[in-house]
Amino acid sequence: MRGPPMRELTLSKAVNEAIAEEMRRDPSIILMGEDVAEAGTPFKVLSGLVEEFGPERILDTPISEPGFTGIAVGAAMTGMRPIVDLMFGDFLFLVMDQLCNQAAKTHYMSGGKLSVPMVLRTNMGATRRSAAQHSQSLHALVAHIPGLKVAMPSSAYEAKGLLKSAIRDADPVVIFEDKLMYQDKAPVPEEEYLLPLGKAEILREGRDISFVATSSMRQVAEAAAARLAEDGVSAEIIDPRTIVPLDEETILASVRKTGRVIVIDEGHQSFGVTAEIAARIAEKAFYHLDAPVGRMGAMDVPIPFSPALEDLTVPTPERLVERAMASLRGEPVHGA
Amino acid sequence: MAHDVLMPQLGMAQDAGLIVAWHKGPGDPVAADDVLMEVETDKATMEVPAGRDGVLATIRAAAGEEVPVGNVIAVIAADAAEAERVAGEVAAASANDGDAPVEAGATSASPAPAAVDAIAVARTEGATAEAPRPTGASPSGNGTADIAAPAADKGAGPTGRILATPKARRLAEARGIDLAALVGSGAREPILYRAVADAPDPGEASIAAPVATPIAASSALEALAERSAFDALLAEADPAPTRAAALAAFLAGAWRGSRGADSLRIAVQTLGAPPLRLTDPDRVPLSRLGGDDAAAGDGAPDISLFDLTESRLASYRPAASGTSLTLLGDGTAFRLLLAFDERTLPLSEAAHLLDELARRIEDPIRQLL
């Protein structure tokens, strides 16, 4: 990111900008969801949009996630480009039919005659003391369904660039923003830019161990890498940016270089994103591995409401440093 | 299938119950409705039914005992045969750990009231599911979560397979390095890429074929010496000499003690320090070894000393003829490799020298006297 003039933006503002820019460019874009217009969402991400685009394009819906998601799927099939705002990622369970049975399969089942260019924006991330039904990171659930793309921005810069690409994409894209990062700032170019879906980014180059970190786990990986650097350990950090499509080549190239890798993701560890990425590495870079592929996900428990317990369930820089050192020492690695 | 009978919760605030009496004994057939025992809480005494048909296999809490709610107090087996087996297992278990049967079940069945237990369970499951079993050694029975197990030092294990990472194995194959030989020369398992990369080419060094070493023109002897006493001595000296210089002094002492000599010149090499020449270092106090007293004599050294301890190097065989001593090893022991030419240093004398040196390192008083 050298060259173009930058300013510091919050992730929240970056998302807002992406939507505003795209809506100015393309009149077929509408946005719908609960509390998106007057309230601008509980996280104030969409503040000001209804003033500019009016209630015809920024639609406050009743509290019926299946209802408005179904409307969006239909609108997308018939020429609109809807952006659906799902207030909490946990509500994905309510829209599974619309998303997974309808949006994901329409293009395929219509023999390519229909497509569903919609975006479902939602969030993820624990440690906000929101308890078990408002803290989940459910991206693995939709990543499992062919026909859906899944983006996981790791800062304001990615949030804006990926969302603009998602809006322009011909297929349904689900984008997960970590709700703890809405106020985090990052340099964002003044001028317009897009980030391609399916292209990972090497955030930090290193030679001893690779961290593949999604969304806010980027911050965990960066903090761990900084601490490891003090001990002379050079960690490389890869941000996949989108898990569907997954930029396997960038990940595998990094592992071939370092021989060690830990995959960090905030979804539950079992049957999740860490498992998928670890499996691909084991399949495709096995002979380059100098240690077992490590995984760190959220503990396999409902997210506790107790702050002390909640903090234990997510990956932390301390635990990542520990795991990395064990890997470097050649110890077999256990545990979540 | 055997069924655990738990201390029931008979009142809202009850956390334990007193067993008043058992109405059935081990071996008795029971029906679900049969009264199994009487339990007294702070409010009342109640008759507790068996809850299922079967044979009472074992009782784990005697009448008169107070037992926390949720603990196993008895086991009901499906039939007499199973009851016998369960009773036998319980007896064996209690014989093993000296605990009464009631203790054996005491911790396993406590109720899980909160997320803490959920977390503990999840962690344990995670650890068990992920525990690697490369050597065929049984995974740790307790499933202690979240702890990286130490590397399997014993290696090969019952299967005889050497533990090496895929990357290390690939390089070993490409370079023609025998992993078994690497282990034989002290490499830790699992063997990592670095250990293979650092190993000398098999054609040039003893490492690939330690058994074949004696074929070479120069002979080799190896000794092990526990180093704590030596390290302590070094730490006491003020100023402390370098380890290599002190070892040179011990070597000179051992040489003089075993073979006699007027003057001894020792060339000392260590990693990351310039080479050093010492003359008769055993005749200088340890604290003055760093000064000029033992410095440089001219002429060819009688023996070369290479201190490679605390490096990752696993072996060294000098190409030049002459006598040389290489020190390898870890924090607890030195490996002393003596390379010599039997024409100038007969085997018996070499063996004596090396043995004496190892003894001096282990027991420095032999040097100081």
Interface residues (C-beta under 8 A of the other chain):
Chain A: G259 Q269 S270 F286 Y287 H288 L289 D290 A291 P292 M299 D300 V301 P302 P304 S306 L309 L312 T313 E322 R323 A326 R329 G330 E331 P332 V333 H334 G335 A336
Chain B: A115 V116 A118 I119 A122 R123 E125 G126 A127 E130 A131 P132 P134 A145 D146 I147 A148 A149 P150 A151 A152 T165 P166 K167 A168 R169 R170 R188 P190 L192 Y193 R194
